Amino acid sequence: RRTARARKPTSWPRGVPCAPYAVIETAEQLAAVSVDLLPGILKTARMGYDGKGQVRVKTPAELAAAWDSVGQVPCVLEKMLPLQLECSVLVARGMDGAMVHLPVQRNLHRDGILAVTEVYEENLPAALAAQAIAAAKSVAEGLHYVGVLCVEFFVLQDGSLVVNEIAPRPHNSGHYSQNACDVSQFELQVRTMARLPLTQPRQHSPAVMLNLLGDLWFAQGDTEQTPPWAEVLALPGTHLHLYGKREAKRGRKMGHLNITAATAEAARATALQAATLLGIAPF
């Protein structure tokens, strides 16, 4: 993460809203935090990812204790909002301003870590998907960004869209594009950096992505065991991507599994079968 001030503007370019927040860098700023921002999530301004560097707080006393617990480093307190779901959009913008996008991804997080991404036409209402794509493009254009950019959104209970975070790079929620699209997020990154033409990606298969955390290697206890890849890969439309990390650790991203099929129902059914084999909770 960048510094708290750089990371959290009042709103993103062209009025795309973000969650109400307060920057906390000093004891005076801590004391001045409005109770209207509670309950909230205290996030460190640097080195925070996958739920790390985050503390949920409900009262001013809990907020003060949380800031102490992270070493009183610069932080942002974000108000907790009534969420309906989370989604993200990946856009690629070239030096010439040309822009393309991947389909809207519906995401499920567990313990602050992305667990499941589902991408097919029925995963979000069409109007909401169009709004998310337009907002992501607005952010990229407003920042004069070049490269692949992921914009993560909250969809609130009232149906409104709020920017959660931006990731200036290919993103975990876009990994499905390796097997479900004719142009992946990684190819888009290469094209932007090499000043090659950007072509609008086409999704040829409904897809579900399962994140593979190190916990799967310890499903039977404290002894590390390789997950049942052969059984998983016997399922139709499964594509295993391991990152080659030497040591499995709980909570550590070790790879991802993409599942593609002719229909959304088939992709989801196979993904649930794979999840059962791997010991991943149903979704």
C-alpha positions as CSV (number, residue, x, y, z in Angstrom):
1,R,0.0,0.0,0.0
2,R,1.0,3.6,-0.5
3,T,0.7,6.1,2.3
4,A,-2.7,6.6,3.9
5,R,-3.2,10.0,2.3
6,A,-2.3,8.8,-1.1
7,R,-4.3,5.7,-0.9
8,K,-7.6,7.2,0.3
9,P,-8.9,10.3,-1.5
10,T,-12.3,11.8,-0.7
11,S,-13.5,10.2,-3.8
12,W,-11.9,8.6,-6.8
13,P,-11.6,10.5,-10.1
14,R,-14.9,11.7,-11.6
15,G,-16.8,11.3,-8.4
16,V,-16.7,7.5,-7.9
17,P,-17.3,7.2,-4.2
18,C,-15.3,5.3,-1.6
19,A,-16.2,4.4,2.0
20,P,-16.2,7.2,4.6
21,Y,-12.8,7.2,6.3
22,A,-10.3,9.1,8.5
23,V,-6.5,9.2,8.3
24,I,-4.8,8.4,11.6
25,E,-1.1,9.4,11.7
26,T,-1.0,11.2,15.1
27,A,-2.6,10.9,18.5
28,E,-4.4,14.2,17.7
29,Q,-6.0,12.7,14.6
30,L,-6.9,9.6,16.6
31,A,-8.7,11.7,19.2
32,A,-10.6,13.6,16.5
33,V,-12.1,10.6,14.8
34,S,-15.9,10.9,14.6
35,V,-17.9,8.1,16.2
36,D,-19.9,8.1,13.0
37,L,-17.1,6.1,11.5
38,L,-17.6,3.3,14.0
39,P,-17.9,0.4,13.8
40,G,-15.0,0.4,11.3
41,I,-11.9,-1.3,10.1
42,L,-8.4,0.1,11.0
43,K,-6.0,-0.5,8.1
44,T,-2.3,0.1,8.1
45,A,-1.3,2.4,5.2
46,R,1.6,0.2,4.2
47,M,2.3,-3.6,4.0
48,G,-1.3,-4.6,4.3
49,Y,-2.8,-7.3,2.1
50,D,-5.0,-10.4,2.4
51,G,-6.5,-9.3,5.7
52,K,-3.1,-8.5,7.2
53,G,-2.7,-5.1,8.9
54,Q,-6.4,-4.9,9.6
55,V,-8.3,-4.7,12.9
56,R,-12.1,-4.4,13.3
57,V,-13.1,-1.9,16.0
58,K,-16.5,-0.9,17.5
59,T,-15.7,1.7,20.0
60,P,-13.1,4.6,20.5
61,A,-11.4,2.5,23.1
62,E,-11.0,-0.4,20.7
63,L,-9.8,1.9,18.1
64,A,-7.1,3.3,20.4
65,A,-6.0,-0.2,21.4
66,A,-5.9,-1.3,17.8
67,W,-3.7,1.6,16.8
68,D,-1.3,0.7,19.6
69,S,-1.3,-2.9,18.5
70,V,-0.1,-2.0,15.0
71,G,2.7,0.2,16.4
72,Q,1.0,3.5,15.9
73,V,2.0,3.5,12.2
74,P,0.0,5.6,9.7
75,C,-3.4,4.1,9.3
76,V,-6.8,4.6,7.7
77,L,-10.1,3.9,9.6
78,E,-12.8,2.9,7.2
79,K,-16.5,2.8,8.2
80,M,-18.0,-0.6,7.9
81,L,-20.8,-0.6,5.3
82,P,-23.8,-2.8,4.9
83,L,-22.5,-5.1,2.1
84,Q,-24.6,-7.1,-0.3
85,L,-21.6,-8.5,-2.2
86,E,-18.2,-7.7,-3.6
87,C,-17.0,-7.5,-7.2
88,S,-14.0,-6.2,-9.2
89,V,-13.2,-5.1,-12.7
90,L,-9.9,-5.3,-14.5
91,V,-9.1,-2.7,-17.2
92,A,-6.1,-2.3,-19.4
93,R,-5.1,1.2,-20.6
94,G,-2.5,1.9,-23.2
95,M,-0.1,4.9,-23.6
96,D,-2.5,6.2,-26.2
97,G,-5.5,6.1,-23.9
98,A,-7.0,3.1,-25.5
99,M,-8.8,1.0,-22.9
100,V,-10.3,-2.5,-22.8
101,H,-11.8,-4.5,-19.9
102,L,-12.4,-8.0,-18.6
103,P,-15.9,-9.1,-17.5
104,V,-17.0,-8.1,-14.0
105,Q,-15.9,-10.6,-11.4
106,R,-18.0,-11.5,-8.4
107,N,-15.8,-12.2,-5.4
108,L,-16.1,-14.0,-2.1
109,H,-13.6,-13.2,0.6
110,R,-13.0,-15.2,3.7
111,D,-10.9,-13.8,6.6
112,G,-9.9,-10.9,4.3
113,I,-8.5,-13.2,1.6
114,L,-10.1,-13.8,-1.8
115,A,-11.5,-17.3,-1.8
116,V,-13.7,-17.6,-4.8
117,T,-14.3,-15.6,-8.0
118,E,-17.2,-16.4,-10.3
119,V,-17.4,-14.9,-13.8
120,Y,-20.4,-15.5,-16.1
121,E,-23.3,-13.4,-17.4
122,E,-25.7,-14.2,-14.6
123,N,-23.3,-13.4,-11.7
124,L,-24.5,-9.7,-11.5
125,P,-27.4,-7.7,-12.8
126,A,-26.5,-6.2,-16.2
127,A,-27.0,-2.6,-15.1
128,L,-24.8,-3.1,-12.1
129,A,-22.1,-4.7,-14.2
130,A,-22.2,-1.9,-16.7
131,Q,-21.9,0.7,-13.9
132,A,-18.9,-1.1,-12.4
133,I,-17.1,-1.2,-15.8
134,A,-17.8,2.5,-16.4
135,A,-16.5,3.4,-12.9
136,A,-13.3,1.3,-13.3
137,K,-12.6,3.0,-16.7
138,S,-13.2,6.4,-15.1
139,V,-10.7,5.6,-12.3
140,A,-8.1,4.5,-14.8
141,E,-8.6,7.5,-17.1
142,G,-8.7,9.9,-14.2
143,L,-5.3,8.6,-13.0
144,H,-3.8,8.6,-16.5
145,Y,-2.9,5.0,-15.7
146,V,-1.0,2.8,-18.1
147,G,-1.1,-1.0,-17.6
148,V,-3.6,-3.4,-16.1
149,L,-5.5,-2.0,-13.2
150,C,-8.0,-3.8,-10.9
151,V,-10.7,-1.8,-9.2
152,E,-12.5,-3.6,-6.3
153,F,-16.0,-2.6,-5.4
154,F,-18.5,-3.0,-2.6
155,V,-22.1,-3.4,-3.6
156,L,-24.2,-2.1,-0.7
157,Q,-27.5,-3.4,0.4
158,D,-29.3,-0.5,-1.4
159,G,-27.6,-1.5,-4.7
160,S,-25.1,1.4,-4.7
161,L,-21.5,0.9,-5.8
162,V,-18.5,2.0,-3.7
163,V,-14.8,1.7,-4.6
164,N,-13.0,-0.4,-2.0
165,E,-9.4,-0.6,-3.3
166,I,-7.4,-0.4,-6.4
167,A,-4.6,-2.7,-7.4
168,P,-2.2,-1.3,-10.0
169,R,-1.3,-4.7,-11.5
170,P,-2.8,-8.0,-12.7
171,H,-5.0,-9.2,-9.8
172,N,-5.9,-12.4,-8.1
173,S,-9.6,-12.0,-9.2
174,G,-8.5,-12.0,-12.8
175,H,-6.6,-15.3,-12.8
176,Y,-9.6,-17.0,-14.4
177,S,-8.9,-15.2,-17.6
178,Q,-5.9,-17.6,-18.2
179,N,-8.4,-20.3,-19.2
180,A,-11.7,-18.6,-19.8
181,C,-10.8,-15.7,-22.1
182,D,-9.0,-15.4,-25.4
183,V,-6.8,-12.6,-24.0
184,S,-5.7,-13.0,-20.3
185,Q,-4.9,-10.2,-17.9
186,F,-1.2,-11.1,-18.2
187,E,-1.2,-10.7,-22.0
188,L,-3.0,-7.4,-21.6
189,Q,-0.2,-6.3,-19.2
190,V,2.5,-7.2,-21.8
191,R,0.6,-5.4,-24.6
192,T,0.3,-2.2,-22.6
193,M,4.0,-2.3,-21.6
194,A,5.1,-3.1,-25.2
195,R,2.8,-0.5,-26.7
196,L,1.0,-3.2,-28.7
197,P,-2.6,-2.9,-29.8
198,L,-5.2,-3.7,-27.1
199,T,-8.0,-6.0,-28.3
200,Q,-11.2,-6.4,-26.3
201,P,-11.0,-9.8,-24.5
202,R,-13.8,-12.3,-25.1
203,Q,-14.8,-14.7,-22.4
204,H,-15.5,-18.0,-24.2
205,S,-16.4,-20.1,-21.1
206,P,-18.2,-19.4,-17.8
207,A,-15.6,-19.7,-15.0
208,V,-15.0,-20.2,-11.3
209,M,-11.7,-19.6,-9.6
210,L,-10.7,-21.2,-6.3
211,N,-7.8,-19.7,-4.4
212,L,-5.5,-22.4,-3.0
213,L,-4.1,-21.5,0.4
214,G,-1.4,-23.3,2.3
215,D,-4.1,-24.6,4.7
216,L,-5.0,-27.2,2.1
217,W,-1.6,-28.9,2.7
218,F,-2.5,-29.3,6.4
219,A,-6.1,-30.6,6.0
220,Q,-5.2,-33.7,8.0
221,G,-3.5,-31.9,10.9
222,D,0.0,-30.5,11.4
223,T,1.8,-32.8,9.0
224,E,2.1,-31.4,5.5
225,Q,0.5,-33.5,2.8
226,T,0.1,-32.8,-0.9
227,P,-3.6,-32.1,-1.8
228,P,-5.4,-34.7,-4.0
229,W,-4.5,-33.0,-7.3
230,A,-5.1,-36.2,-9.4
231,E,-8.7,-36.4,-8.1
232,V,-9.3,-32.7,-8.7
233,L,-7.8,-32.8,-12.2
234,A,-10.1,-35.8,-13.1
235,L,-13.0,-33.4,-12.9
236,P,-13.9,-31.8,-16.3
237,G,-12.7,-28.3,-17.0
238,T,-10.3,-28.0,-14.2
239,H,-7.0,-26.1,-14.7
240,L,-4.4,-26.1,-11.9
241,H,-1.9,-23.3,-11.5
242,L,0.7,-23.7,-8.7
243,Y,3.2,-21.0,-7.9
244,G,6.2,-23.1,-7.2
245,K,6.6,-21.9,-3.6
246,R,8.9,-24.2,-1.6
247,E,7.0,-24.2,1.6
248,A,3.3,-24.3,2.4
249,K,2.0,-22.0,5.2
250,R,-1.5,-21.5,6.5
251,G,-3.0,-18.4,4.8
252,R,-0.3,-18.3,2.1
253,K,-1.4,-18.3,-1.5
254,M,0.1,-21.4,-3.1
255,G,-1.9,-21.4,-6.4
256,H,-5.3,-21.3,-7.9
257,L,-7.7,-23.6,-9.6
258,N,-9.7,-22.4,-12.6
259,I,-12.9,-24.3,-13.6
260,T,-14.4,-23.7,-17.0
261,A,-17.6,-25.3,-18.5
262,A,-20.2,-24.8,-21.2
263,T,-22.6,-23.3,-18.7
264,A,-22.4,-21.4,-15.4
265,E,-24.3,-24.1,-13.7
266,A,-21.8,-26.8,-14.8
267,A,-18.8,-24.6,-13.9
268,R,-20.2,-24.0,-10.4
269,A,-21.1,-27.6,-9.8
270,T,-17.6,-28.8,-10.8
271,A,-16.1,-26.1,-8.6
272,L,-18.1,-27.3,-5.6
273,Q,-17.0,-30.8,-6.3
274,A,-13.3,-29.7,-6.4
275,A,-13.9,-27.7,-3.2
276,T,-15.2,-30.8,-1.4
277,L,-12.2,-32.8,-2.5
278,L,-9.8,-30.1,-1.3
279,G,-11.6,-29.4,2.0
280,I,-12.6,-25.9,0.9
281,A,-15.9,-24.7,2.5
282,P,-18.8,-24.5,0.1
283,F,-19.9,-21.2,-1.4
